Every structure is written in C-alpha cells, then in structure tokens.
Amino acid sequence: SCQVSHRSHSTEPGLVLTLGQGDVGQLGLGENVMERKKPALVSIPEDVVQAEAGGMHTVCLSKSGQVYSFGCNDEGALGRDTSVEGSEMIPGKVELQEKVVQVSAGDSHTAALT
C-alpha cells in the first residue's frame, strides 16, 4: 500500500496530497485553486495505491484497480469526457473494462496496465 506523510498531516495509507501549480486542474482541488504551498487532500472515493504526475495532469490508481484522473485534457490524456465545465479540475473515474494494476503518465498521455 502507498503511504503519504507530511508534518501537517498524520500518516495515512491510501490518501493523495497535492501541492504546487494547479492552473489547469492538475492538483485535483477544483476550479478555484490555482496554487497550493502546503499539501492538500484530494477527494478520491477509494484508497489510492499509486499516483503519477504527467505534464499537466495527474492519474491515480485505486486499491480496487480503478483509475481516476484530473488536470489538462487537451490531448485526451485524462481518458474521460470533460465537456462539463470544470470537470477536469477534480478527480473523475476513467471507465475501463478491466481492472488496472499500474498506471503511468507522460507529457500529454496516460497509460494503464491491466
């Protein structure tokens, strides 16, 4: 399992914390958060075992094998529909047919291993 730790938070397995620039939603904290200087909890409904940062997006893998993504979707890197205004700024589930065991993210792509 993945564990995160920062002096402002207790150590908790399965949580995702983000900080830094969030101008295109890559922090997963919503439309009004352009920057965070301290770690902030990202709201994902499952325990996360892997989180990967791409060029301007983030992808997370849950313990149950589900994928959640947020950030810039200009090249389709999120793997999901973000036509609803602001939907790219918060974690959204990527609908896949199979359980995923590993994810990776590049400049404008995401890969999932089943």
NORKAHU-V575541 format. One line per field, one symbol per residue. ss: DSSP state (H for helix, E for strand, - for the rest). burial: + if it has 9 or more other ideal C-beta (glycine too) atoms within 8 Angstrom, else -. A space follows every 10 residues. Layout:
ss: ???
burial: ???
This chain:
ss: --EEEE--EE EEE---EEEE E-------E- ----EEEEEE E------EEE EEE---EEEE EE----EEEE E--------- ------HHHE -EEE------ -EEEE----E EEE-
burial: -+-+----+- ---++++++- -+-++++++- --+--+--++ -+-+-+++++ ++-+-+++++ +++-++++++ +++---++++ -+----++++ ++-+-+---+ --+-++-+++ -+--
